[in-house]
Amino acid sequence: MSLTDSIKLGEYIRVLKLARKPSREEFIMIAKVAGAGILLIGFIGFVIYLLLTELPGNIF
C-alpha cells in the first residue's frame, strides 16, 4: 500500500467517524426531496418523448 492509498483511507475513515444516522424527520425530508426530483425528471422526459413522437406527425 502506497502513501497515497493510506492518505485516502484516512480521509474515508475521518468522514465515516463524522457521519451519523439521520433522524426520522431528516430521513423523511430527504426521501420527499429525492422522490420529487425523480418525478420531475420523469415528467420532463415524458414531455420530451411526447414532443418528439407526436409533434413531427402533426407538422406534415
N, CA, C and O atoms as a Maestro MAE file, in Angstrom:
{
 s_m_m2io_version
 :::
 2.0.0
}

f_m_ct {
 s_m_title
 :::
 protein
 m_atom[240] {
  # First column is atom index #
  i_m_mmod_type
  r_m_x_coord
  r_m_y_coord
  r_m_z_coord
  i_m_residue_number
  s_m_chain_name
  s_m_pdb_residue_name
  s_m_pdb_atom_name
  i_m_atomic_number
  :::
  1 25 0.854 -1.173 0.000 1 A "MET " " N  " 7
  2 3 0.000 0.000 0.000 1 A "MET " " CA " 6
  3 2 0.897 1.233 0.000 1 A "MET " " C  " 6
  4 15 1.803 1.356 0.824 1 A "MET " " O  " 8
  5 25 0.634 2.137 -0.930 2 A "SER " " N  " 7
  6 3 1.458 3.336 -1.056 2 A "SER " " CA " 6
  7 2 0.988 4.416 -0.084 2 A "SER " " C  " 6
  8 15 -0.035 4.271 0.585 2 A "SER " " O  " 8
  9 25 1.747 5.484 -0.024 3 A "LEU " " N  " 7
  10 3 1.417 6.602 0.862 3 A "LEU " " CA " 6
  11 2 0.108 7.254 0.447 3 A "LEU " " C  " 6
  12 15 -0.692 7.652 1.293 3 A "LEU " " O  " 8
  13 25 -0.105 7.361 -0.861 4 A "THR " " N  " 7
  14 3 -1.337 7.970 -1.368 4 A "THR " " CA " 6
  15 2 -2.560 7.160 -0.938 4 A "THR " " C  " 6
  16 15 -3.584 7.728 -0.556 4 A "THR " " O  " 8
  17 25 -2.449 5.828 -1.003 5 A "ASP " " N  " 7
  18 3 -3.569 4.977 -0.608 5 A "ASP " " CA " 6
  19 2 -3.882 5.133 0.872 5 A "ASP " " C  " 6
  20 15 -5.052 5.157 1.256 5 A "ASP " " O  " 8
  21 25 -2.850 5.238 1.712 6 A "SER " " N  " 7
  22 3 -3.100 5.369 3.152 6 A "SER " " CA " 6
  23 2 -3.709 6.733 3.479 6 A "SER " " C  " 6
  24 15 -4.496 6.846 4.419 6 A "SER " " O  " 8
  25 25 -3.352 7.770 2.713 7 A "ILE " " N  " 7
  26 3 -3.959 9.090 2.930 7 A "ILE " " CA " 6
  27 2 -5.438 9.041 2.559 7 A "ILE " " C  " 6
  28 15 -6.277 9.573 3.287 7 A "ILE " " O  " 8
  29 25 -5.764 8.412 1.437 8 A "LYS " " N  " 7
  30 3 -7.171 8.305 1.043 8 A "LYS " " CA " 6
  31 2 -7.951 7.496 2.065 8 A "LYS " " C  " 6
  32 15 -9.084 7.845 2.397 8 A "LYS " " O  " 8
  33 25 -7.358 6.418 2.570 9 A "LEU " " N  " 7
  34 3 -8.028 5.594 3.566 9 A "LEU " " CA " 6
  35 2 -8.294 6.410 4.828 9 A "LEU " " C  " 6
  36 15 -9.358 6.290 5.435 9 A "LEU " " O  " 8
  37 25 -7.339 7.231 5.218 10 A "GLY " " N  " 7
  38 3 -7.523 8.083 6.393 10 A "GLY " " CA " 6
  39 2 -8.646 9.076 6.206 10 A "GLY " " C  " 6
  40 15 -9.391 9.357 7.145 10 A "GLY " " O  " 8
  41 25 -8.777 9.615 4.994 11 A "GLU " " N  " 7
  42 3 -9.862 10.549 4.712 11 A "GLU " " CA " 6
  43 2 -11.212 9.850 4.796 11 A "GLU " " C  " 6
  44 15 -12.171 10.410 5.328 11 A "GLU " " O  " 8
  45 25 -11.292 8.626 4.273 12 A "TYR " " N  " 7
  46 3 -12.539 7.873 4.335 12 A "TYR " " CA " 6
  47 2 -12.918 7.575 5.783 12 A "TYR " " C  " 6
  48 15 -14.082 7.701 6.164 12 A "TYR " " O  " 8
  49 25 -11.933 7.180 6.587 13 A "ILE " " N  " 7
  50 3 -12.198 6.871 7.989 13 A "ILE " " CA " 6
  51 2 -12.674 8.123 8.731 13 A "ILE " " C  " 6
  52 15 -13.580 8.049 9.560 13 A "ILE " " O  " 8
  53 25 -12.062 9.265 8.431 14 A "ARG " " N  " 7
  54 3 -12.459 10.518 9.088 14 A "ARG " " CA " 6
  55 2 -13.909 10.867 8.742 14 A "ARG " " C  " 6
  56 15 -14.678 11.268 9.616 14 A "ARG " " O  " 8
  57 25 -14.277 10.715 7.484 15 A "VAL " " N  " 7
  58 3 -15.657 11.009 7.073 15 A "VAL " " CA " 6
  59 2 -16.632 10.059 7.761 15 A "VAL " " C  " 6
  60 15 -17.690 10.485 8.225 15 A "VAL " " O  " 8
  61 25 -16.285 8.784 7.830 16 A "LEU " " N  " 7
  62 3 -17.173 7.816 8.475 16 A "LEU " " CA " 6
  63 2 -17.334 8.106 9.967 16 A "LEU " " C  " 6
  64 15 -18.403 7.859 10.525 16 A "LEU " " O  " 8
  65 25 -16.307 8.619 10.613 17 A "LYS " " N  " 7
  66 3 -16.417 8.961 12.032 17 A "LYS " " CA " 6
  67 2 -17.343 10.156 12.234 17 A "LYS " " C  " 6
  68 15 -18.014 10.247 13.262 17 A "LYS " " O  " 8
  69 25 -17.388 11.081 11.261 18 A "LEU " " N  " 7
  70 3 -18.252 12.252 11.366 18 A "LEU " " CA " 6
  71 2 -19.708 11.931 11.015 18 A "LEU " " C  " 6
  72 15 -20.627 12.638 11.428 18 A "LEU " " O  " 8
  73 25 -19.899 10.873 10.258 19 A "ALA " " N  " 7
  74 3 -21.253 10.526 9.810 19 A "ALA " " CA " 6
  75 2 -22.098 10.051 10.988 19 A "ALA " " C  " 6
  76 15 -21.593 9.469 11.948 19 A "ALA " " O  " 8
  77 25 -23.390 10.315 10.888 20 A "ARG " " N  " 7
  78 3 -24.313 9.853 11.912 20 A "ARG " " CA " 6
  79 2 -25.611 9.427 11.246 20 A "ARG " " C  " 6
  80 15 -25.882 9.784 10.100 20 A "ARG " " O  " 8
  81 25 -26.389 8.679 11.959 21 A "LYS " " N  " 7
  82 3 -27.676 8.232 11.444 21 A "LYS " " CA " 6
  83 2 -28.648 9.411 11.462 21 A "LYS " " C  " 6
  84 15 -28.764 10.097 12.477 21 A "LYS " " O  " 8
  85 25 -29.348 9.655 10.350 22 A "PRO " " N  " 7
  86 3 -30.288 10.784 10.338 22 A "PRO " " CA " 6
  87 2 -31.502 10.495 11.215 22 A "PRO " " C  " 6
  88 15 -31.882 9.342 11.420 22 A "PRO " " O  " 8
  89 25 -32.094 11.559 11.721 23 A "SER " " N  " 7
  90 3 -33.325 11.401 12.498 23 A "SER " " CA " 6
  91 2 -34.454 11.027 11.535 23 A "SER " " C  " 6
  92 15 -34.305 11.120 10.316 23 A "SER " " O  " 8
  93 25 -35.559 10.613 12.094 24 A "ARG " " N  " 7
  94 3 -36.705 10.213 11.265 24 A "ARG " " CA " 6
  95 2 -37.189 11.377 10.402 24 A "ARG " " C  " 6
  96 15 -37.525 11.191 9.233 24 A "ARG " " O  " 8
  97 25 -37.223 12.577 10.983 25 A "GLU " " N  " 7
  98 3 -37.672 13.752 10.237 25 A "GLU " " CA " 6
  99 2 -36.711 14.071 9.085 25 A "GLU " " C  " 6
  100 15 -37.145 14.399 7.981 25 A "GLU " " O  " 8
  101 25 -35.412 13.972 9.348 26 A "GLU " " N  " 7
  102 3 -34.429 14.230 8.288 26 A "GLU " " CA " 6
  103 2 -34.579 13.208 7.166 26 A "GLU " " C  " 6
  104 15 -34.533 13.561 5.987 26 A "GLU " " O  " 8
  105 25 -34.758 11.944 7.535 27 A "PHE " " N  " 7
  106 3 -34.898 10.894 6.531 27 A "PHE " " CA " 6
  107 2 -36.137 11.116 5.671 27 A "PHE " " C  " 6
  108 15 -36.081 10.970 4.450 27 A "PHE " " O  " 8
  109 25 -37.252 11.467 6.303 28 A "ILE " " N  " 7
  110 3 -38.491 11.701 5.552 28 A "ILE " " CA " 6
  111 2 -38.329 12.884 4.605 28 A "ILE " " C  " 6
  112 15 -38.801 12.839 3.469 28 A "ILE " " O  " 8
  113 25 -37.658 13.950 5.070 29 A "MET " " N  " 7
  114 3 -37.439 15.113 4.205 29 A "MET " " CA " 6
  115 2 -36.552 14.750 3.012 29 A "MET " " C  " 6
  116 15 -36.836 15.158 1.886 29 A "MET " " O  " 8
  117 25 -35.500 14.000 3.246 30 A "ILE " " N  " 7
  118 3 -34.609 13.579 2.158 30 A "ILE " " CA " 6
  119 2 -35.366 12.699 1.169 30 A "ILE " " C  " 6
  120 15 -35.195 12.833 -0.043 30 A "ILE " " O  " 8
  121 25 -36.198 11.801 1.684 31 A "ALA " " N  " 7
  122 3 -36.980 10.920 0.814 31 A "ALA " " CA " 6
  123 2 -37.962 11.718 -0.039 31 A "ALA " " C  " 6
  124 15 -38.142 11.423 -1.221 31 A "ALA " " O  " 8
  125 25 -38.599 12.728 0.558 32 A "LYS " " N  " 7
  126 3 -39.539 13.562 -0.196 32 A "LYS " " CA " 6
  127 2 -38.831 14.333 -1.303 32 A "LYS " " C  " 6
  128 15 -39.321 14.394 -2.431 32 A "LYS " " O  " 8
  129 25 -37.682 14.921 -0.984 33 A "VAL " " N  " 7
  130 3 -36.939 15.702 -1.977 33 A "VAL " " CA " 6
  131 2 -36.452 14.795 -3.102 33 A "VAL " " C  " 6
  132 15 -36.546 15.154 -4.276 33 A "VAL " " O  " 8
  133 25 -35.931 13.619 -2.747 34 A "ALA " " N  " 7
  134 3 -35.458 12.684 -3.773 34 A "ALA " " CA " 6
  135 2 -36.620 12.205 -4.645 34 A "ALA " " C  " 6
  136 15 -36.484 12.114 -5.865 34 A "ALA " " O  " 8
  137 25 -37.752 11.901 -4.027 35 A "GLY " " N  " 7
  138 3 -38.924 11.466 -4.792 35 A "GLY " " CA " 6
  139 2 -39.432 12.555 -5.724 35 A "GLY " " C  " 6
  140 15 -39.798 12.281 -6.867 35 A "GLY " " O  " 8
  141 25 -39.453 13.793 -5.233 36 A "ALA " " N  " 7
  142 3 -39.885 14.910 -6.080 36 A "ALA " " CA " 6
  143 2 -38.935 15.089 -7.262 36 A "ALA " " C  " 6
  144 15 -39.375 15.365 -8.378 36 A "ALA " " O  " 8
  145 25 -37.651 14.933 -7.022 37 A "GLY " " N  " 7
  146 3 -36.674 15.048 -8.109 37 A "GLY " " CA " 6
  147 2 -36.861 13.961 -9.148 37 A "GLY " " C  " 6
  148 15 -36.795 14.225 -10.349 37 A "GLY " " O  " 8
  149 25 -37.096 12.738 -8.691 38 A "ILE " " N  " 7
  150 3 -37.318 11.625 -9.622 38 A "ILE " " CA " 6
  151 2 -38.580 11.870 -10.442 38 A "ILE " " C  " 6
  152 15 -38.581 11.652 -11.653 38 A "ILE " " O  " 8
  153 25 -39.653 12.319 -9.795 39 A "LEU " " N  " 7
  154 3 -40.895 12.600 -10.522 39 A "LEU " " CA " 6
  155 2 -40.721 13.740 -11.524 39 A "LEU " " C  " 6
  156 15 -41.242 13.676 -12.638 39 A "LEU " " O  " 8
  157 25 -39.989 14.782 -11.128 40 A "LEU " " N  " 7
  158 3 -39.774 15.920 -12.017 40 A "LEU " " CA " 6
  159 2 -38.982 15.503 -13.250 40 A "LEU " " C  " 6
  160 15 -39.342 15.867 -14.369 40 A "LEU " " O  " 8
  161 25 -37.917 14.752 -13.056 41 A "ILE " " N  " 7
  162 3 -37.112 14.310 -14.197 41 A "ILE " " CA " 6
  163 2 -37.924 13.362 -15.084 41 A "ILE " " C  " 6
  164 15 -37.819 13.420 -16.310 41 A "ILE " " O  " 8
  165 25 -38.724 12.497 -14.476 42 A "GLY " " N  " 7
  166 3 -39.579 11.606 -15.260 42 A "GLY " " CA " 6
  167 2 -40.603 12.380 -16.066 42 A "GLY " " C  " 6
  168 15 -40.856 12.049 -17.224 42 A "GLY " " O  " 8
  169 25 -41.198 13.408 -15.472 43 A "PHE " " N  " 7
  170 3 -42.181 14.233 -16.177 43 A "PHE " " CA " 6
  171 2 -41.529 14.964 -17.350 43 A "PHE " " C  " 6
  172 15 -42.094 15.019 -18.442 43 A "PHE " " O  " 8
  173 25 -40.350 15.521 -17.124 44 A "ILE " " N  " 7
  174 3 -39.631 16.217 -18.203 44 A "ILE " " CA " 6
  175 2 -39.318 15.240 -19.333 44 A "ILE " " C  " 6
  176 15 -39.481 15.568 -20.508 44 A "ILE " " O  " 8
  177 25 -38.870 14.046 -18.977 45 A "GLY " " N  " 7
  178 3 -38.600 13.036 -20.002 45 A "GLY " " CA " 6
  179 2 -39.839 12.649 -20.772 45 A "GLY " " C  " 6
  180 15 -39.776 12.447 -21.985 45 A "GLY " " O  " 8
  181 25 -40.975 12.541 -20.086 46 A "PHE " " N  " 7
  182 3 -42.229 12.188 -20.751 46 A "PHE " " CA " 6
  183 2 -42.674 13.289 -21.702 46 A "PHE " " C  " 6
  184 15 -43.145 13.004 -22.803 46 A "PHE " " O  " 8
  185 25 -42.530 14.540 -21.288 47 A "VAL " " N  " 7
  186 3 -42.889 15.663 -22.158 47 A "VAL " " CA " 6
  187 2 -41.998 15.669 -23.402 47 A "VAL " " C  " 6
  188 15 -42.482 15.877 -24.515 47 A "VAL " " O  " 8
  189 25 -40.718 15.443 -23.214 48 A "ILE " " N  " 7
  190 3 -39.811 15.385 -24.371 48 A "ILE " " CA " 6
  191 2 -40.203 14.233 -25.287 48 A "ILE " " C  " 6
  192 15 -40.207 14.384 -26.509 48 A "ILE " " O  " 8
  193 25 -40.532 13.085 -24.704 49 A "TYR " " N  " 7
  194 3 -40.969 11.947 -25.508 49 A "TYR " " CA " 6
  195 2 -42.212 12.300 -26.324 49 A "TYR " " C  " 6
  196 15 -42.279 12.010 -27.519 49 A "TYR " " O  " 8
  197 25 -43.191 12.926 -25.675 50 A "LEU " " N  " 7
  198 3 -44.406 13.308 -26.399 50 A "LEU " " CA " 6
  199 2 -44.106 14.296 -27.516 50 A "LEU " " C  " 6
  200 15 -44.644 14.175 -28.617 50 A "LEU " " O  " 8
  201 25 -43.252 15.268 -27.237 51 A "LEU " " N  " 7
  202 3 -42.916 16.251 -28.261 51 A "LEU " " CA " 6
  203 2 -42.225 15.602 -29.460 51 A "LEU " " C  " 6
  204 15 -42.491 15.968 -30.605 51 A "LEU " " O  " 8
  205 25 -41.350 14.652 -29.201 52 A "LEU " " N  " 7
  206 3 -40.595 14.033 -30.297 52 A "LEU " " CA " 6
  207 2 -41.405 12.992 -31.046 52 A "LEU " " C  " 6
  208 15 -41.082 12.685 -32.193 52 A "LEU " " O  " 8
  209 25 -42.450 12.437 -30.439 53 A "THR " " N  " 7
  210 3 -43.236 11.419 -31.145 53 A "THR " " CA " 6
  211 2 -44.513 11.982 -31.761 53 A "THR " " C  " 6
  212 15 -44.894 11.562 -32.854 53 A "THR " " O  " 8
  213 25 -45.173 12.903 -31.107 54 A "GLU " " N  " 7
  214 3 -46.463 13.400 -31.593 54 A "GLU " " CA " 6
  215 2 -46.327 14.648 -32.461 54 A "GLU " " C  " 6
  216 15 -47.054 14.798 -33.443 54 A "GLU " " O  " 8
  217 25 -45.426 15.521 -32.119 55 A "LEU " " N  " 7
  218 3 -45.309 16.785 -32.836 55 A "LEU " " CA " 6
  219 2 -44.874 16.615 -34.287 55 A "LEU " " C  " 6
  220 15 -45.469 17.252 -35.157 55 A "LEU " " O  " 8
  221 25 -43.872 15.794 -34.601 56 A "PRO " " N  " 7
  222 3 -43.480 15.659 -36.024 56 A "PRO " " CA " 6
  223 2 -44.621 15.122 -36.907 56 A "PRO " " C  " 6
  224 15 -44.695 15.499 -38.077 56 A "PRO " " O  " 8
  225 25 -45.494 14.272 -36.402 57 A "GLY " " N  " 7
  226 3 -46.617 13.753 -37.179 57 A "GLY " " CA " 6
  227 2 -47.667 14.798 -37.456 57 A "GLY " " C  " 6
  228 15 -48.372 14.700 -38.460 57 A "GLY " " O  " 8
  229 25 -47.799 15.797 -36.604 58 A "ASN " " N  " 7
  230 3 -48.808 16.830 -36.786 58 A "ASN " " CA " 6
  231 2 -48.324 17.981 -37.664 58 A "ASN " " C  " 6
  232 15 -49.132 18.768 -38.157 58 A "ASN " " O  " 8
  233 25 -47.030 18.080 -37.857 59 A "ILE " " N  " 7
  234 3 -46.494 19.189 -38.659 59 A "ILE " " CA " 6
  235 2 -46.771 18.971 -40.146 59 A "ILE " " C  " 6
  236 15 -47.099 19.914 -40.866 59 A "ILE " " O  " 8
  237 25 -46.638 17.725 -40.602 60 A "PHE " " N  " 7
  238 3 -46.802 17.452 -42.042 60 A "PHE " " CA " 6
  239 2 -48.147 16.945 -42.374 60 A "PHE " " C  " 6
  240 15 -48.434 16.671 -43.539 60 A "PHE " " O  " 8
  :::
 }
 m_bond[239] {
  # First column is bond index #
  i_m_from
  i_m_to
  i_m_order
  :::
  1 1 2 1
  2 2 3 1
  3 3 4 2
  4 3 5 1
  5 5 6 1
  6 6 7 1
  7 7 8 2
  8 7 9 1
  9 9 10 1
  10 10 11 1
  11 11 12 2
  12 11 13 1
  13 13 14 1
  14 14 15 1
  15 15 16 2
  16 15 17 1
  17 17 18 1
  18 18 19 1
  19 19 20 2
  20 19 21 1
  21 21 22 1
  22 22 23 1
  23 23 24 2
  24 23 25 1
  25 25 26 1
  26 26 27 1
  27 27 28 2
  28 27 29 1
  29 29 30 1
  30 30 31 1
  31 31 32 2
  32 31 33 1
  33 33 34 1
  34 34 35 1
  35 35 36 2
  36 35 37 1
  37 37 38 1
  38 38 39 1
  39 39 40 2
  40 39 41 1
  41 41 42 1
  42 42 43 1
  43 43 44 2
  44 43 45 1
  45 45 46 1
  46 46 47 1
  47 47 48 2
  48 47 49 1
  49 49 50 1
  50 50 51 1
  51 51 52 2
  52 51 53 1
  53 53 54 1
  54 54 55 1
  55 55 56 2
  56 55 57 1
  57 57 58 1
  58 58 59 1
  59 59 60 2
  60 59 61 1
  61 61 62 1
  62 62 63 1
  63 63 64 2
  64 63 65 1
  65 65 66 1
  66 66 67 1
  67 67 68 2
  68 67 69 1
  69 69 70 1
  70 70 71 1
  71 71 72 2
  72 71 73 1
  73 73 74 1
  74 74 75 1
  75 75 76 2
  76 75 77 1
  77 77 78 1
  78 78 79 1
  79 79 80 2
  80 79 81 1
  81 81 82 1
  82 82 83 1
  83 83 84 2
  84 83 85 1
  85 85 86 1
  86 86 87 1
  87 87 88 2
  88 87 89 1
  89 89 90 1
  90 90 91 1
  91 91 92 2
  92 91 93 1
  93 93 94 1
  94 94 95 1
  95 95 96 2
  96 95 97 1
  97 97 98 1
  98 98 99 1
  99 99 100 2
  100 99 101 1
  101 101 102 1
  102 102 103 1
  103 103 104 2
  104 103 105 1
  105 105 106 1
  106 106 107 1
  107 107 108 2
  108 107 109 1
  109 109 110 1
  110 110 111 1
  111 111 112 2
  112 111 113 1
  113 113 114 1
  114 114 115 1
  115 115 116 2
  116 115 117 1
  117 117 118 1
  118 118 119 1
  119 119 120 2
  120 119 121 1
  121 121 122 1
  122 122 123 1
  123 123 124 2
  124 123 125 1
  125 125 126 1
  126 126 127 1
  127 127 128 2
  128 127 129 1
  129 129 130 1
  130 130 131 1
  131 131 132 2
  132 131 133 1
  133 133 134 1
  134 134 135 1
  135 135 136 2
  136 135 137 1
  137 137 138 1
  138 138 139 1
  139 139 140 2
  140 139 141 1
  141 141 142 1
  142 142 143 1
  143 143 144 2
  144 143 145 1
  145 145 146 1
  146 146 147 1
  147 147 148 2
  148 147 149 1
  149 149 150 1
  150 150 151 1
  151 151 152 2
  152 151 153 1
  153 153 154 1
  154 154 155 1
  155 155 156 2
  156 155 157 1
  157 157 158 1
  158 158 159 1
  159 159 160 2
  160 159 161 1
  161 161 162 1
  162 162 163 1
  163 163 164 2
  164 163 165 1
  165 165 166 1
  166 166 167 1
  167 167 168 2
  168 167 169 1
  169 169 170 1
  170 170 171 1
  171 171 172 2
  172 171 173 1
  173 173 174 1
  174 174 175 1
  175 175 176 2
  176 175 177 1
  177 177 178 1
  178 178 179 1
  179 179 180 2
  180 179 181 1
  181 181 182 1
  182 182 183 1
  183 183 184 2
  184 183 185 1
  185 185 186 1
  186 186 187 1
  187 187 188 2
  188 187 189 1
  189 189 190 1
  190 190 191 1
  191 191 192 2
  192 191 193 1
  193 193 194 1
  194 194 195 1
  195 195 196 2
  196 195 197 1
  197 197 198 1
  198 198 199 1
  199 199 200 2
  200 199 201 1
  201 201 202 1
  202 202 203 1
  203 203 204 2
  204 203 205 1
  205 205 206 1
  206 206 207 1
  207 207 208 2
  208 207 209 1
  209 209 210 1
  210 210 211 1
  211 211 212 2
  212 211 213 1
  213 213 214 1
  214 214 215 1
  215 215 216 2
  216 215 217 1
  217 217 218 1
  218 218 219 1
  219 219 220 2
  220 219 221 1
  221 221 222 1
  222 222 223 1
  223 223 224 2
  224 223 225 1
  225 225 226 1
  226 226 227 1
  227 227 228 2
  228 227 229 1
  229 229 230 1
  230 230 231 1
  231 231 232 2
  232 231 233 1
  233 233 234 1
  234 234 235 1
  235 235 236 2
  236 235 237 1
  237 237 238 1
  238 238 239 1
  239 239 240 2
  :::
 }
}
